[in-house]
């Protein structure tokens, strides 16, 4: 190491860390990544299974409106936008395309490992040192304590960047056990809780027995002032899918305040209530009322069963009631799926604990980026974009 350079320790090797390491000025700093696994970006790779959603193609102002975050994170999205990220990927050999949902993916047959390799190549070019199998175990005065296969070791650095992730995808090593280490330094934290995951609803046994695993397609789900069109899947415990994931912040808020959250399901979001009523009141072409309802409204079996199992018999045969019900089916959410099933988490370091440059107010020269901060965003590329933006922004602030 050069005696003229300051040292930087990056603790964690996820999305924020690899973007930071790819851009930090290694002519000014000696930089070392300390990663608990045997490779970088394990969660990065796991997230890529089934389609690697890198970012979203919406205007950045519209994207920012989807985040529950404070100035440092939102400012980073302005300085390294989705457009900037797409351009950077292309410059590093990763072409992308915009899908029908405005999500951005690498052009096939590009695999997640190839995207990760683009980062690793930049990190290698930047002459960043990587120490694998280093699991951070807290502070010892001004030192960081790591557990390694050879035993415990301590390191010191002029600047420390924590990019430890949250508590989602625990099989990748992101376990969130580090909360207590910061609490010992009197840094306020919040317990981790799941976000972007399935919700629990108490179904009638007959309904779930015949419909478990079935989709409800092209619907709209709302909670409070939030609404999302999309698909969901009926599970034994409730619902999962993009249309409920996006409502996580409001669902969580209502559960915390009232013990449950109220969802409303619109099975025909592109059809107005009066149009639904006209269809129901049209001359019957089928033998039974149930057949008439299915035929006129083009309901799938799970949709029809949901309608019928969430109202009384006398209401079901009332066209006026049923037209409103199809557009406004009430469901009560009593909780979320286990955190192990969550795509992301909220909780971690409270945002009031960091300066606008991501530096911890109570620990000078110690910085925090990525999912370990207490912020939230929906799926669809928003999560990864913010992590990348934070890593890129901190590199600029430190350079």
C-alpha positions as CSV (number, residue, x, y, z in Angstrom):
1,X,0.0,0.0,0.0
2,X,1.1,3.5,-0.7
3,X,1.8,5.6,2.4
4,X,0.4,8.6,0.5
5,X,-3.0,7.1,0.0
6,X,-5.9,7.0,2.4
7,X,-7.4,3.5,2.9
8,X,-11.1,2.7,2.3
9,X,-12.7,-0.5,3.6
10,X,-15.9,-1.5,1.9
11,X,-17.8,-4.0,4.1
12,X,-20.0,-6.1,1.9
13,X,-20.0,-7.0,-1.8
14,X,-23.5,-6.4,-3.1
15,X,-25.0,-4.1,-5.7
16,X,-24.1,-0.8,-4.0
17,X,-20.6,-2.0,-3.1
18,X,-19.7,-3.2,-6.6
19,X,-20.9,0.1,-8.2
20,X,-18.9,2.1,-5.7
21,X,-15.8,-0.1,-6.2
22,X,-16.1,0.3,-10.0
23,X,-15.9,4.1,-9.7
24,X,-13.9,5.0,-6.7
25,X,-10.7,6.8,-7.6
26,X,-8.0,4.2,-6.8
27,X,-5.3,6.7,-7.6
28,X,-6.4,8.5,-4.4
29,X,-7.3,5.6,-2.2
30,X,-6.2,2.0,-1.4
31,X,-9.6,0.2,-1.5
32,X,-10.4,-3.2,-0.1
33,X,-13.7,-5.0,-0.2
34,X,-14.5,-7.4,2.7
35,X,-17.1,-9.9,1.5
36,X,-18.5,-12.7,3.7
37,X,-19.1,-15.1,0.8
38,X,-16.6,-16.7,-1.7
39,X,-17.8,-14.4,-4.5
40,X,-19.3,-10.9,-5.0
41,X,-22.9,-10.2,-5.7
42,X,-24.7,-13.4,-4.6
43,X,-28.0,-11.6,-4.1
44,X,-27.4,-9.8,-7.5
45,X,-27.3,-13.3,-9.1
46,X,-30.2,-14.7,-7.2
47,X,-32.4,-11.8,-8.2
48,X,-31.5,-12.5,-11.8
49,X,-33.2,-15.9,-11.9
50,X,-36.4,-15.9,-14.0
51,X,-35.6,-12.6,-15.7
52,X,-33.0,-10.0,-14.7
53,X,-34.8,-6.7,-14.1
54,X,-32.0,-4.1,-14.0
55,X,-34.0,-0.9,-13.8
56,X,-37.2,0.8,-14.9
57,X,-37.6,3.0,-18.0
58,X,-40.0,5.6,-16.5
59,X,-38.9,9.3,-16.3
60,X,-36.7,9.6,-13.3
61,X,-39.1,12.1,-11.6
62,X,-41.9,9.5,-11.9
63,X,-39.5,6.8,-10.6
64,X,-38.6,8.9,-7.6
65,X,-42.2,9.2,-6.6
66,X,-42.3,5.5,-6.0
67,X,-39.7,5.6,-3.2
68,X,-40.1,6.0,0.5
69,X,-36.7,7.6,1.2
70,X,-34.9,10.8,2.2
71,X,-32.7,13.3,0.5
72,X,-29.4,11.3,0.1
73,X,-31.1,8.4,-1.7
74,X,-33.4,10.6,-3.8
75,X,-30.5,12.9,-4.7
76,X,-28.4,9.9,-5.8
77,X,-31.2,9.0,-8.3
78,X,-30.8,12.4,-9.8
79,X,-27.0,12.2,-10.2
80,X,-27.1,8.6,-11.6
81,X,-30.4,8.1,-13.3
82,X,-31.9,5.0,-14.9
83,X,-30.8,6.5,-18.2
84,X,-27.2,6.8,-16.9
85,X,-27.3,3.2,-15.7
86,X,-28.5,1.9,-19.0
87,X,-25.8,3.9,-20.8
88,X,-23.1,2.6,-18.4
89,X,-24.2,-1.0,-19.0
90,X,-24.0,-0.5,-22.7
91,X,-20.5,1.0,-22.5
92,X,-19.5,-2.1,-20.6
93,X,-20.9,-4.6,-23.1
94,X,-24.4,-5.1,-21.7
95,X,-27.2,-4.2,-24.1
96,X,-30.7,-3.8,-22.7
97,X,-34.3,-3.7,-23.9
98,X,-37.5,-2.3,-22.4
99,X,-40.2,-4.9,-21.7
100,X,-43.9,-4.4,-22.0
101,X,-44.1,-3.3,-18.3
102,X,-41.5,-0.6,-18.9
103,X,-39.0,-2.8,-17.0
104,X,-35.4,-2.9,-18.4
105,X,-33.7,-6.2,-19.0
106,X,-30.4,-7.4,-20.5
107,X,-30.8,-8.5,-24.1
108,X,-31.0,-12.3,-24.4
109,X,-29.0,-14.5,-24.1
110,X,-27.1,-12.3,-21.6
111,X,-27.1,-14.0,-18.2
112,X,-26.9,-12.4,-14.8
113,X,-23.4,-13.7,-14.3
114,X,-22.3,-11.8,-17.4
115,X,-23.7,-8.6,-16.0
116,X,-21.9,-9.2,-12.8
117,X,-18.7,-9.9,-14.7
118,X,-18.9,-6.5,-16.3
119,X,-18.7,-5.0,-12.8
120,X,-15.9,-7.4,-11.7
121,X,-13.9,-6.4,-14.8
122,X,-14.2,-2.7,-13.9
123,X,-13.3,-3.5,-10.3
124,X,-10.2,-5.4,-11.5
125,X,-9.2,-2.6,-13.8
126,X,-9.6,-0.2,-10.9
127,X,-7.1,-2.3,-8.9
128,X,-9.5,-2.9,-5.9
129,X,-8.4,-5.6,-3.5
130,X,-11.1,-8.2,-2.5
131,X,-10.9,-10.2,0.7
132,X,-13.4,-13.1,0.5
133,X,-14.7,-15.1,3.5
134,X,-14.6,-12.1,5.8
135,X,-17.7,-11.9,7.9
136,X,-18.0,-8.7,9.9
137,X,-18.5,-9.2,13.6
138,X,-18.6,-5.6,14.9
139,X,-16.3,-2.9,16.2
140,X,-13.4,-3.0,18.6
141,X,-12.7,0.6,19.4
142,X,-11.5,2.0,16.0
143,X,-11.1,-1.4,14.4
144,X,-13.4,-3.6,12.4
145,X,-13.5,-7.2,13.6
146,X,-13.9,-10.0,10.9
147,X,-14.3,-13.7,11.3
148,X,-12.3,-15.6,8.6
149,X,-11.5,-19.3,8.0
150,X,-8.2,-18.6,9.7
151,X,-9.8,-17.0,12.7
152,X,-10.6,-13.6,13.9
153,X,-8.8,-10.5,12.5
154,X,-9.0,-6.8,13.0
155,X,-8.5,-4.1,10.4
156,X,-8.4,-0.3,10.5
157,X,-9.1,2.1,7.6
158,X,-9.2,5.8,7.1
159,X,-12.7,5.5,5.7
160,X,-15.2,2.7,6.1
161,X,-18.2,2.1,3.8
162,X,-20.9,-0.3,5.0
163,X,-22.9,-2.0,2.2
164,X,-24.2,-5.0,4.1
165,X,-27.7,-5.4,2.6
166,X,-30.9,-5.9,4.5
167,X,-32.4,-9.2,5.7
168,X,-34.0,-10.5,2.5
169,X,-32.7,-13.6,0.6
170,X,-30.8,-14.9,3.7
171,X,-29.4,-17.8,1.7
172,X,-27.1,-15.3,0.0
173,X,-25.7,-14.3,3.4
174,X,-27.7,-11.1,3.9
175,X,-29.0,-11.7,7.4
176,X,-29.1,-8.3,9.0
177,X,-27.5,-9.6,12.2
178,X,-25.3,-6.4,12.3
179,X,-28.0,-4.2,13.8
180,X,-26.7,-4.7,17.3
181,X,-23.2,-3.6,16.3
182,X,-24.5,-0.1,15.4
183,X,-26.8,0.1,18.4
184,X,-23.7,-0.4,20.6
185,X,-22.5,2.9,19.0
186,X,-25.8,4.5,19.9
187,X,-26.9,4.6,16.2
188,X,-30.6,4.3,15.9
189,X,-31.9,1.3,13.9
190,X,-35.2,-0.3,13.1
191,X,-35.9,-4.1,13.1
192,X,-36.1,-5.5,9.7
193,X,-39.6,-6.4,8.3
194,X,-40.6,-7.9,4.9
195,X,-41.5,-5.8,1.9
196,X,-42.5,-6.8,-1.7
197,X,-43.8,-10.1,-0.5
198,X,-47.0,-12.1,-0.2
199,X,-49.8,-11.1,2.3
200,X,-51.8,-13.2,4.6
201,X,-55.6,-13.3,4.3
202,X,-58.0,-15.7,6.1
203,X,-59.8,-17.5,3.2
204,X,-62.8,-19.7,3.5
205,X,-61.5,-23.2,3.3
206,X,-63.6,-24.2,0.3
207,X,-62.3,-21.2,-1.7
208,X,-58.6,-21.9,-1.1
209,X,-59.0,-25.6,-1.6
210,X,-60.2,-25.2,-5.2
211,X,-58.2,-22.1,-6.1
212,X,-54.8,-22.3,-4.4
213,X,-52.1,-21.6,-7.0
214,X,-54.5,-20.0,-9.4
215,X,-53.9,-16.4,-10.9
216,X,-56.2,-13.4,-10.8
217,X,-55.1,-11.6,-14.0
218,X,-55.3,-8.0,-15.1
219,X,-56.9,-6.8,-11.9
220,X,-56.3,-3.7,-9.7
221,X,-55.6,-4.0,-6.0
222,X,-55.8,-0.9,-3.8
223,X,-55.0,-0.1,-0.1
224,X,-55.6,3.3,1.2
225,X,-54.4,5.8,-1.4
226,X,-52.2,3.3,-3.2
227,X,-53.4,1.2,-6.2
228,X,-51.7,-1.2,-8.6
229,X,-52.8,-2.9,-11.7
230,X,-51.4,-6.3,-12.4
231,X,-51.6,-10.0,-11.6
232,X,-51.7,-11.9,-8.3
233,X,-51.7,-15.6,-7.3
234,X,-54.0,-17.1,-4.7
235,X,-52.0,-18.9,-2.0
236,X,-53.1,-21.0,0.9
237,X,-52.1,-18.1,3.2
238,X,-53.4,-15.2,1.0
239,X,-52.1,-13.5,-2.1
240,X,-48.7,-12.9,-3.8
241,X,-47.7,-11.0,-6.9
242,X,-46.7,-7.6,-8.2
243,X,-50.1,-6.0,-7.6
244,X,-49.8,-6.6,-3.9
245,X,-46.1,-6.2,-3.6
246,X,-46.4,-2.6,-4.7
247,X,-48.8,-1.8,-1.8
248,X,-46.4,-3.0,0.9
249,X,-45.8,0.4,2.5
250,X,-49.5,1.2,3.0
251,X,-50.3,-2.4,4.1
252,X,-47.5,-2.3,6.6
253,X,-48.7,1.1,7.9
254,X,-52.3,-0.1,8.4
255,X,-51.2,-3.3,10.1
256,X,-49.0,-1.4,12.5
257,X,-51.8,1.1,13.4
258,X,-54.9,-1.2,13.3
259,X,-53.7,-4.8,13.4
260,X,-54.9,-5.4,9.9
261,X,-55.0,-3.8,6.4
262,X,-58.0,-3.3,4.1
263,X,-57.5,-4.3,0.5
264,X,-60.0,-3.6,-2.3
265,X,-59.9,-5.8,-5.4
266,X,-61.3,-4.6,-8.7
267,X,-61.7,-7.5,-11.1
268,X,-62.6,-5.3,-14.0
269,X,-60.4,-2.1,-13.7
270,X,-61.0,-1.1,-17.3
271,X,-64.8,-1.3,-17.1
272,X,-66.8,1.2,-15.2
273,X,-69.4,0.1,-12.6
274,X,-72.4,1.3,-14.7
275,X,-71.1,-0.8,-17.7
276,X,-70.8,-3.8,-15.4
277,X,-74.3,-3.3,-14.2
278,X,-75.6,-3.1,-17.8
279,X,-74.0,-6.4,-18.6
280,X,-75.6,-8.0,-15.6
281,X,-79.0,-6.6,-16.4
282,X,-78.8,-7.7,-20.1
283,X,-81.1,-10.6,-21.2
284,X,-79.9,-13.9,-19.9
285,X,-78.3,-16.2,-22.5
286,X,-77.4,-18.9,-20.0
287,X,-79.5,-21.1,-17.8
288,X,-78.4,-20.0,-14.4
289,X,-77.5,-16.6,-12.8
290,X,-74.0,-17.8,-12.1
291,X,-73.5,-18.8,-15.7
292,X,-74.9,-15.4,-16.8
293,X,-72.5,-13.6,-14.5
294,X,-69.5,-15.5,-15.8
295,X,-70.5,-15.1,-19.4
296,X,-71.3,-11.4,-19.3
297,X,-68.2,-10.4,-17.2
298,X,-65.8,-12.9,-18.7
299,X,-64.7,-14.1,-15.3
300,X,-62.2,-16.8,-14.8
301,X,-63.2,-19.5,-12.3
302,X,-61.0,-18.1,-9.5
303,X,-62.5,-14.6,-10.1
304,X,-66.0,-16.0,-10.0
305,X,-65.3,-18.0,-6.9
306,X,-63.8,-14.9,-5.2
307,X,-66.9,-12.9,-6.0
308,X,-69.3,-15.5,-4.7
309,X,-67.3,-16.4,-1.6
310,X,-67.0,-12.8,-0.4
311,X,-70.7,-11.9,-0.4
312,X,-74.0,-13.2,0.9
313,X,-76.4,-15.3,-1.2
314,X,-79.1,-12.6,-1.4
315,X,-76.5,-10.0,-2.4
316,X,-75.0,-12.2,-5.1
317,X,-78.3,-12.3,-7.1
318,X,-78.7,-8.5,-6.7
319,X,-77.3,-6.9,-9.9
320,X,-76.8,-3.5,-8.3
321,X,-74.9,-4.9,-5.4
322,X,-72.9,-7.3,-7.6
323,X,-71.8,-4.6,-10.0
324,X,-70.2,-2.7,-7.2
325,X,-68.8,-5.8,-5.5
326,X,-67.0,-6.9,-8.6
327,X,-65.3,-3.5,-8.7
328,X,-64.7,-3.4,-5.0
329,X,-64.1,-6.7,-3.3
330,X,-63.0,-6.1,0.3
331,X,-60.2,-8.3,1.8
332,X,-58.5,-8.1,5.2
333,X,-54.8,-8.6,5.4
334,X,-53.5,-9.8,8.8
335,X,-49.8,-10.0,8.0
336,X,-47.0,-10.6,5.6
337,X,-45.2,-13.7,4.5
338,X,-42.0,-14.7,6.4
339,X,-39.1,-12.3,5.8
340,X,-37.2,-15.2,4.2
341,X,-39.7,-15.0,1.3
342,X,-39.4,-11.3,0.9
343,X,-37.9,-9.7,-2.2
344,X,-36.7,-6.8,0.0
345,X,-36.8,-5.5,3.5
346,X,-37.4,-2.3,5.3
347,X,-35.6,-1.4,8.5
348,X,-31.9,-1.1,9.3
349,X,-30.1,2.2,9.9
350,X,-32.6,5.1,10.4
351,X,-32.2,7.7,7.7
352,X,-31.9,10.4,10.3
353,X,-28.6,8.9,11.4
354,X,-26.8,9.8,8.1
355,X,-25.6,13.1,6.6
356,X,-26.5,14.0,3.0
357,X,-23.2,12.3,1.9
358,X,-24.2,9.0,3.6
359,X,-21.8,9.6,6.5
360,X,-22.9,8.4,9.9
361,X,-23.4,11.5,12.1
362,X,-22.1,9.6,15.2
363,X,-19.2,7.9,13.4
364,X,-17.2,10.3,11.2
365,X,-15.6,8.7,8.1
366,X,-18.1,5.8,8.3
367,X,-20.7,5.6,5.5
368,X,-23.8,3.5,4.9
369,X,-25.3,2.7,1.5
370,X,-27.8,0.2,0.0
371,X,-30.6,-1.9,1.5
372,X,-29.2,-1.7,5.0
373,X,-30.7,1.8,5.2
374,X,-34.4,2.1,6.1
375,X,-36.0,2.9,2.8
376,X,-38.6,1.2,0.6
377,X,-39.4,0.8,-3.1
378,X,-41.5,-1.5,-5.3
379,X,-40.2,-4.2,-7.5
380,X,-39.6,-3.5,-11.2
381,X,-36.0,-2.3,-11.1
382,X,-36.5,0.4,-8.5
383,X,-34.6,-1.4,-5.8
384,X,-31.5,-2.2,-7.9
385,X,-31.5,1.2,-9.5
386,X,-31.3,3.0,-6.1
387,X,-28.6,0.7,-4.8
388,X,-26.5,1.4,-8.0
389,X,-27.2,5.1,-7.7
390,X,-26.1,5.2,-4.1
391,X,-22.9,3.4,-4.9
392,X,-22.1,5.7,-7.8
393,X,-23.0,8.9,-5.8
394,X,-20.8,8.0,-2.9
395,X,-17.9,7.4,-5.3
396,X,-18.3,11.0,-6.5
397,X,-18.6,12.4,-3.0
398,X,-15.4,10.6,-1.9
399,X,-13.4,11.2,-5.1
